[in-house]
């Protein structure tokens, strides 16, 4: 007994169905890997954000103290110290803002990946 040949359109249907299942499985694994990597990156950025927030609080207090000293002392050296502390504070604030934006962007990306996975 030989096997009966499958008509061309039916064979094409089976091939397309099989390729679709393989492609979906590959896509799901790819999305899951990206989700894991994104979650790890978010955790790392959140840790860095906690540290930066603490530093920002300290540097902000220091800049305020140096501003008061500069007003009271009225010397070029005190004014320079205040200016340098203020520049450092602004740079740290920019980094803090960058971290917040990066975390928000990654969370949006994670949401999109989860939507892909569930559809």
N, C-alpha and C positions, 0 to 999 in steps of 0.2 A: 504494500500500500504506500503510495507516495503522498506527499503533502499537497494540498490544493493551493494553487497560487492565490495570493491576495490581490484583488484588483488594484490598479494604480492609485486611485483616489483614496481608497481605504488604507493602503500602505502609507501614503503621504500623511493621512490623518494620524496614524499611529506614530510615525516618525516625528511629526510636529508636536504631538502630545508628549512624547518621551523627551524631546528637546526642551519643551516648556517646563517640564518637571525638573529636569537637570538644571536649567537656567535659573528657575525660582529657588532651588536649593542652594545654588552657588551664590545668588544674590542675597539670600537670607544670611548665609554664613559671612559674607562680606559686610553686610549691614551690622551684624552682631559684633564683628571684630571692631568696626568703627565706633559702635556704641561703647564697647569696653574701653577702647583707647580714649574716647572723648570723656568718659566718666573719670578715668585716671587723671587726665589733664585738668579737668574741673577741680578734682580734689587737690592737686598740686597747686593750682592757682589760688584756691581758697586758703590753703596753708600760707602761701606767700602773701595773700591779702591780709590775713590776721597779723602777720609779722609787720607788714607795711603800715597797718593801722596803728599798731603800738608805737612804731617809730615815728609816725606822723604826729601822734599825740605828744611824744617827748620833744620832737623838733619844734613843734608849734609853741609849746611852753618856753623852750629855749629862745626862740625868735622873739616872743613877747618880752621876755626878761631883757634881752639885748636891746630891744627897742626902747624900753624904759630907761636902761642904763645910758643909751645914746642921747636921750632927751635930757637926762639929769646931768650927765658929764659934759655934754656939748663939745666933745673932742673928735677930731678926725678919726682916730683909732676906734673909738666906740661906734661911730657912724659906720665905719667900714665893717666892723664885726656884725653890726645889725644887718647891713646890706647883704653880707655873705650868708648869714643865717636865713634871711628872707629868701634868697635865691635857692638855697638848699631846700627850704620848706616848699617852695613852688615846684621844684623838680620832683620832690617826693610826692606832692599832690598830683602831679601829672601822671606819675607812675601808678599811684593808687587808682586814679580814674581809668587808666589804661587796663588795669587788672579787672576793675568792675565791668568795663565794656567787653573785655575778652571772655569773662565768665558768662555774661548775658548772651553774647553771640554763640558760645558753645552750647548753652542750654537751649537756645532756639534750634541749633543744628541737631541736638539730641532729640528734640521733639519731632523734627522732620524725619529723622531716621526711624524713630519709633512708629511714626505714621506709615512709613514705607514697609516696615516689618509687619504691621498689623493688616495692611491691605493686600 
